[in-house]
Amino acid sequence: MQELQKLLELSISASFMKIGIFDPYLDTLSGGEKYMLSAALCLSQKHNVSLFWNIDKSGEIIHNAQRKFGIDLTRIQFKENIFSSHVPLVIRLKESLDYDLIVYLSDGSIPTVLTSLILHFQTPIEWVNATSIKSRIKIKRVKSIICNSKFTKGYIDNKFSVKSNVVYPPVTVHTEFLKNNKENVILNVGRLGIKSAGSSYKKQEVLVEIFKDMVRKGLRNWVFRLVVSVNDQDMDEFINLKNQAKDFPVAFILNPDNKVLWENYNLSKIYWHAAGFGEDLNKYPDRAEHFGISTVEAMGAGAVPVVINAGGQQEIVHEGLDGFLWNDENELINKTMILIKDEGLWEKLSSQSRIQSKLFSKDNFCRCLNSLIQ
């Protein structure tokens, strides 16, 4: 019996790991950060997990993650960032030996560490020189590569000559905020980020103009509501966007917490998304939506998606079954009007949207992630 107990303890010990996670954009708390923080929570159920970041800023990250995502990080440790440019390579190598595994959100870079490394890519990285001898040596030392969609995987596999794994982001539907009180609301959710050319990445200004055109042509008793995350440096652009919508039934919700976000999902009948519209996606594939967490969240709340036919959206929405895909302004308007006029069709697609969203559950995410770290 004692020998059996020792074997059991050894087995448990062998499966338990010390895991470090790094996300260079952790302070922005966008979709990629929700992915990495969710990964930290999943892995912490069976392993010792730490986030590499400025420890002095950890309280701020914990507070904002709870407020924005409803993610509780209180049981996750924060360790000083060994990937900071201020940390010498020899120190990083030494510190990395304390971990059985490091999961690293890559911006195209491949860090040198002395332990098992999993790279995670959220976006195509066409700007990286993956053919250099240095890159080829580094990529061969990587245990596994994870992508957030088949869209991203296609570019990463081609760029690095690898076979990466798709682990779709986890989407938690907050049923405590869901009620049967839908209103005539078209919703868009996204961060307001401005490209150097002046347009936004999520194309909020384009959608405002399209909705204004629909109103001019006779649409009545509908509201276009934009839930917008805005950093201080982009606040002037947000004011411009509000001015663009002046005198039209357009409402803005600025930097909401998770509860307010889900209240708006719950109220909305239709969900719009336009990231990548008007862009040369062959040249700049990263300007398309790489997956579409907000689309899945909206579907989970029963809002029917009418989203651009590009990027990861094509993996979420099935034309005419649980939503619609569009290629130009006229298609967006026409397909939206079909839903507005046909209540029965809207109810059917709304029901299917809820079902489709369950494919991207937290349980499926954790199951796939755990299978890759064994």
C-alpha positions as CSV (number, residue, x, y, z in Angstrom):
1,M,0.0,0.0,0.0
2,Q,2.8,2.4,0.9
3,E,4.6,1.6,-2.5
4,L,1.3,2.4,-4.3
5,Q,1.0,5.7,-2.4
6,K,4.5,6.6,-3.4
7,L,3.9,5.8,-7.0
8,L,0.7,7.9,-6.9
9,E,2.6,10.8,-5.4
10,L,5.3,10.6,-8.0
11,S,2.7,10.5,-10.8
12,I,1.1,13.7,-9.4
13,S,4.4,15.4,-8.9
14,A,5.4,14.5,-12.5
15,S,2.3,16.1,-13.9
16,F,2.5,19.3,-11.8
17,M,4.4,22.1,-13.5
18,K,5.7,25.5,-12.8
19,I,4.5,27.7,-15.7
20,G,5.4,31.2,-16.6
21,I,3.2,33.3,-19.0
22,F,4.2,36.5,-20.8
23,D,2.1,39.0,-22.8
24,P,3.9,42.1,-23.9
25,Y,0.6,44.0,-24.1
26,L,-0.8,43.1,-20.8
27,D,-1.5,46.7,-19.8
28,T,-3.8,47.2,-22.8
29,L,-6.3,44.5,-21.8
30,S,-7.7,43.8,-25.2
31,G,-8.8,40.5,-26.8
32,G,-5.3,39.0,-26.8
33,E,-4.9,39.7,-23.1
34,K,-8.3,38.2,-22.3
35,Y,-7.0,35.0,-24.1
36,M,-3.7,34.9,-22.1
37,L,-5.3,35.7,-18.8
38,S,-7.9,33.0,-19.4
39,A,-5.0,30.6,-20.2
40,A,-3.4,31.5,-16.9
41,L,-6.6,30.7,-15.0
42,C,-7.1,27.4,-16.9
43,L,-3.5,26.2,-16.3
44,S,-3.6,27.3,-12.6
45,Q,-6.2,24.7,-11.9
46,K,-3.5,22.0,-12.1
47,H,-0.2,23.9,-12.1
48,N,1.7,26.7,-10.4
49,V,1.2,29.7,-12.8
50,S,3.0,33.1,-12.8
51,L,2.6,36.1,-15.0
52,F,5.8,38.0,-16.0
53,W,5.1,41.7,-15.4
54,N,6.1,44.7,-13.3
55,I,5.1,43.6,-9.8
56,D,4.4,47.2,-8.8
57,K,1.7,47.3,-11.5
58,S,0.2,43.9,-10.6
59,G,-2.6,45.4,-8.5
60,E,-3.7,47.6,-11.4
61,I,-3.8,44.6,-13.8
62,I,-5.8,42.5,-11.3
63,H,-8.3,45.3,-10.7
64,N,-8.8,46.1,-14.4
65,A,-9.0,42.4,-15.5
66,Q,-11.9,42.0,-13.0
67,R,-13.6,45.1,-14.1
68,K,-13.3,44.7,-17.8
69,F,-13.3,40.9,-18.3
70,G,-14.8,39.6,-15.1
71,I,-11.5,37.6,-14.7
72,D,-10.3,37.0,-11.1
73,L,-6.5,36.9,-11.0
74,T,-6.1,36.9,-7.2
75,R,-4.7,33.3,-7.2
76,I,-2.2,34.1,-10.0
77,Q,1.3,35.1,-9.0
78,F,3.1,38.0,-10.6
79,K,6.9,37.8,-11.2
80,E,9.3,40.4,-12.4
81,N,9.4,40.5,-16.2
82,I,12.4,38.5,-17.3
83,F,11.6,39.5,-20.9
84,S,12.0,43.2,-20.2
85,S,14.7,44.9,-22.4
86,H,16.3,46.0,-19.2
87,V,17.0,42.4,-18.1
88,P,20.3,41.0,-19.3
89,L,20.1,37.8,-21.3
90,V,22.2,35.8,-18.8
91,I,19.6,36.7,-16.1
92,R,16.7,35.7,-18.2
93,L,18.3,32.4,-19.1
94,K,19.0,31.7,-15.4
95,E,15.5,32.7,-14.3
96,S,13.9,30.6,-17.0
97,L,15.4,27.5,-15.6
98,D,13.0,27.8,-12.6
99,Y,10.1,27.0,-14.9
100,D,9.0,23.8,-16.5
101,L,7.2,25.7,-19.3
102,I,6.9,29.3,-20.6
103,V,3.9,30.4,-22.7
104,Y,4.8,33.5,-24.7
105,L,2.5,35.7,-26.7
106,S,4.7,36.6,-29.7
107,D,4.7,39.9,-31.5
108,G,6.9,38.2,-34.1
109,S,9.9,37.7,-31.7
110,I,11.1,34.3,-30.4
111,P,12.8,34.6,-27.0
112,T,15.8,32.5,-26.0
113,V,15.1,30.5,-22.8
114,L,16.4,27.4,-21.2
115,T,13.1,25.6,-20.7
116,S,10.2,24.4,-22.8
117,L,8.6,27.2,-24.8
118,I,5.1,27.5,-26.3
119,L,4.6,30.4,-28.7
120,H,1.2,31.9,-29.1
121,F,0.3,34.0,-32.1
122,Q,-2.8,36.2,-32.2
123,T,-2.2,37.7,-35.7
124,P,-0.4,37.2,-39.0
125,I,3.1,38.5,-38.8
126,E,4.1,39.1,-42.4
127,W,6.7,41.7,-41.4
128,V,9.0,39.1,-39.7
129,N,12.0,37.6,-41.4
130,A,11.5,34.0,-40.6
131,T,14.1,32.7,-43.1
132,S,17.2,33.9,-41.2
133,I,19.4,31.3,-39.6
134,K,18.8,32.8,-36.2
135,S,15.0,32.5,-36.6
136,R,15.2,28.9,-37.9
137,I,17.4,27.9,-34.9
138,K,15.0,29.5,-32.4
139,I,11.8,28.0,-33.9
140,K,13.3,24.5,-33.8
141,R,13.6,24.9,-30.0
142,V,9.9,25.7,-29.6
143,K,7.8,22.9,-28.0
144,S,4.6,24.0,-29.7
145,I,2.9,26.9,-31.5
146,I,-0.7,27.9,-30.7
147,C,-2.8,30.2,-32.9
148,N,-6.2,31.8,-32.1
149,S,-7.8,30.8,-35.4
150,K,-7.4,29.0,-38.7
151,F,-7.0,32.4,-40.3
152,T,-3.9,33.1,-38.2
153,K,-2.6,29.6,-38.4
154,G,-2.5,29.7,-42.2
155,Y,-0.1,32.7,-42.2
156,I,2.1,31.4,-39.3
157,D,2.5,27.9,-40.8
158,N,3.5,29.4,-44.1
159,K,5.9,32.0,-42.5
160,F,7.7,29.6,-40.2
161,S,7.3,26.3,-42.1
162,V,5.6,24.7,-39.1
163,K,2.3,23.0,-38.2
164,S,0.7,25.0,-35.5
165,N,-2.3,24.2,-33.4
166,V,-5.6,26.2,-33.2
167,V,-6.9,26.9,-29.8
168,Y,-9.9,29.1,-30.2
169,P,-10.3,31.9,-27.5
170,P,-12.7,31.1,-24.6
171,V,-16.0,33.0,-24.6
172,T,-17.9,33.0,-21.4
173,V,-21.6,33.9,-21.8
174,H,-22.7,35.8,-18.7
175,T,-26.2,34.3,-18.3
176,E,-26.8,36.3,-15.1
177,F,-27.2,39.4,-17.3
178,L,-29.3,37.8,-20.0
179,K,-33.0,38.5,-20.1
180,N,-35.8,38.5,-22.7
181,N,-35.8,42.2,-23.2
182,K,-34.3,42.8,-26.7
183,E,-34.7,46.2,-28.1
184,N,-34.3,47.6,-31.7
185,V,-30.5,48.0,-31.2
186,I,-27.7,47.3,-33.6
187,L,-24.5,46.9,-31.6
188,N,-20.8,47.2,-32.3
189,V,-18.1,46.5,-29.7
190,G,-14.4,47.3,-30.1
191,R,-11.3,49.3,-29.2
192,L,-10.9,52.6,-30.9
193,G,-7.4,52.4,-32.3
194,I,-6.3,54.8,-35.0
195,K,-3.9,53.9,-37.9
196,S,-1.3,56.3,-39.2
197,A,-3.5,56.9,-42.2
198,G,-6.2,58.3,-39.9
199,S,-8.9,55.5,-40.1
200,S,-9.7,53.2,-37.2
201,Y,-8.7,49.5,-37.1
202,K,-12.3,48.5,-36.2
203,K,-13.9,50.9,-38.8
204,Q,-16.3,52.4,-36.3
205,E,-16.5,55.6,-38.5
206,V,-17.5,53.5,-41.5
207,L,-20.3,51.8,-39.6
208,V,-21.6,55.1,-38.3
209,E,-21.8,56.5,-41.9
210,I,-23.6,53.3,-43.1
211,F,-26.2,53.6,-40.3
212,K,-26.7,57.3,-41.0
213,D,-27.4,56.4,-44.6
214,M,-30.0,53.8,-43.5
215,V,-31.7,56.5,-41.4
216,R,-31.7,58.9,-44.3
217,K,-33.4,56.3,-46.5
218,G,-36.2,55.7,-44.0
219,L,-35.0,53.5,-41.1
220,R,-37.0,54.4,-38.0
221,N,-37.1,53.3,-34.4
222,W,-33.7,51.7,-34.4
223,V,-30.5,52.7,-32.5
224,F,-26.9,52.1,-33.4
225,R,-25.0,51.6,-30.2
226,L,-21.2,51.5,-30.1
227,V,-19.4,50.1,-27.0
228,V,-15.9,51.7,-27.3
229,S,-12.7,51.2,-25.4
230,V,-10.5,54.3,-25.7
231,N,-7.1,55.1,-24.4
232,D,-6.2,58.7,-23.4
233,Q,-4.2,59.3,-26.5
234,D,-7.2,58.5,-28.8
235,M,-9.8,60.6,-26.9
236,D,-9.8,63.3,-29.5
237,E,-10.6,60.7,-32.2
238,F,-13.5,59.5,-30.0
239,I,-14.8,63.0,-29.8
240,N,-14.6,63.3,-33.6
241,L,-16.5,60.0,-33.9
242,K,-19.3,61.3,-31.6
243,N,-19.5,64.5,-33.6
244,Q,-19.8,62.4,-36.8
245,A,-22.9,60.8,-35.3
246,K,-24.5,64.0,-34.1
247,D,-28.3,64.4,-34.7
248,F,-28.7,60.6,-35.5
249,P,-29.9,57.8,-33.2
250,V,-26.4,56.7,-32.4
251,A,-25.3,56.1,-28.8
252,F,-21.8,55.5,-27.3
253,I,-20.8,53.6,-24.2
254,L,-17.2,54.5,-23.3
255,N,-14.9,52.1,-21.4
256,P,-17.6,50.1,-19.7
257,D,-17.1,47.4,-17.1
258,N,-18.1,43.8,-17.8
259,K,-21.6,44.1,-16.4
260,V,-22.5,47.1,-18.6
261,L,-20.9,45.4,-21.7
262,W,-23.2,42.3,-21.2
263,E,-26.2,44.4,-20.5
264,N,-25.7,45.9,-24.0
265,Y,-25.2,42.5,-25.6
266,N,-28.4,41.5,-24.0
267,L,-30.4,44.4,-25.3
268,S,-29.2,44.2,-28.9
269,K,-30.9,42.3,-31.7
270,I,-28.1,42.7,-34.3
271,Y,-24.3,42.8,-34.1
272,W,-22.1,44.6,-36.7
273,H,-18.4,44.2,-37.3
274,A,-16.2,45.7,-40.0
275,A,-12.5,45.3,-39.1
276,G,-10.6,45.0,-42.4
277,F,-13.1,46.7,-44.6
278,G,-11.5,48.8,-47.3
279,E,-8.0,47.4,-46.6
280,D,-5.7,45.5,-48.8
281,L,-5.9,42.2,-46.8
282,N,-3.5,40.4,-49.2
283,K,-0.8,42.9,-48.3
284,Y,-1.9,43.6,-44.7
285,P,-3.8,40.5,-43.4
286,D,-3.3,41.6,-39.8
287,R,-5.8,44.4,-40.4
288,A,-8.7,41.8,-40.6
289,E,-10.2,40.5,-37.4
290,H,-8.0,37.6,-36.4
291,F,-10.8,35.8,-34.6
292,G,-13.7,37.8,-33.3
293,I,-14.4,37.4,-29.5
294,S,-17.0,40.2,-29.5
295,T,-18.9,38.5,-32.3
296,V,-19.1,35.2,-30.3
297,E,-20.1,37.1,-27.2
298,A,-22.9,38.9,-29.0
299,M,-24.1,35.6,-30.5
300,G,-24.1,34.1,-27.0
301,A,-26.5,36.8,-26.0
302,G,-28.7,36.1,-29.0
303,A,-27.7,39.1,-31.1
304,V,-27.6,38.0,-34.8
305,P,-24.2,38.8,-36.4
306,V,-23.9,40.7,-39.7
307,V,-20.1,40.8,-40.0
308,I,-17.5,41.3,-42.6
309,N,-16.6,38.3,-44.7
310,A,-12.9,38.3,-43.8
311,G,-10.4,37.0,-41.3
312,G,-11.6,34.8,-38.4
313,Q,-15.2,35.9,-38.7
314,Q,-15.6,33.3,-41.5
315,E,-14.9,30.6,-38.9
316,I,-17.6,31.8,-36.5
317,V,-20.5,32.8,-38.7
318,H,-22.3,30.5,-41.1
319,E,-24.2,32.3,-43.8
320,G,-27.9,32.2,-43.4
321,L,-27.7,29.7,-40.5
322,D,-26.6,31.7,-37.5
323,G,-25.9,35.1,-39.1
324,F,-24.7,36.9,-42.2
325,L,-21.4,37.8,-43.8
326,W,-21.0,40.9,-46.0
327,N,-18.5,42.1,-48.6
328,D,-19.6,45.7,-49.2
329,E,-21.8,48.4,-47.8
330,N,-24.8,47.4,-49.8
331,E,-24.7,43.8,-48.6
332,L,-24.4,45.0,-45.0
333,I,-27.5,47.2,-45.4
334,N,-29.5,44.6,-47.3
335,K,-28.8,41.8,-44.9
336,T,-29.5,44.0,-41.9
337,M,-32.8,45.1,-43.4
338,I,-33.8,41.4,-44.0
339,L,-33.4,40.8,-40.3
340,I,-35.3,44.0,-39.3
341,K,-38.2,43.1,-41.6
342,D,-38.5,39.4,-40.9
343,E,-39.0,38.8,-37.2
344,G,-39.3,35.0,-37.7
345,L,-36.0,34.8,-39.4
346,W,-34.4,36.9,-36.8
347,E,-35.7,34.6,-34.0
348,K,-34.4,31.5,-35.9
349,L,-30.9,32.9,-36.4
350,S,-30.8,34.3,-32.9
351,S,-31.5,30.9,-31.5
352,Q,-28.8,29.3,-33.7
353,S,-26.4,32.1,-32.7
354,R,-26.6,31.1,-29.1
355,I,-26.0,27.4,-30.0
356,Q,-23.0,28.3,-32.2
357,S,-21.4,30.4,-29.5
358,K,-21.1,27.4,-27.2
359,L,-18.5,25.8,-29.4
360,F,-16.1,28.4,-28.1
361,S,-16.6,27.7,-24.4
362,K,-14.1,28.0,-21.6
363,D,-14.2,24.2,-21.1
364,N,-13.3,23.5,-24.7
365,F,-10.5,26.1,-24.5
366,C,-9.1,24.5,-21.3
367,R,-9.3,21.0,-22.7
368,C,-7.4,21.9,-25.9
369,L,-4.8,24.0,-24.0
370,N,-4.1,21.3,-21.4
371,S,-3.7,18.6,-24.1
372,L,-0.9,20.7,-25.7
373,I,1.3,21.1,-22.6
374,Q,1.5,17.5,-21.6
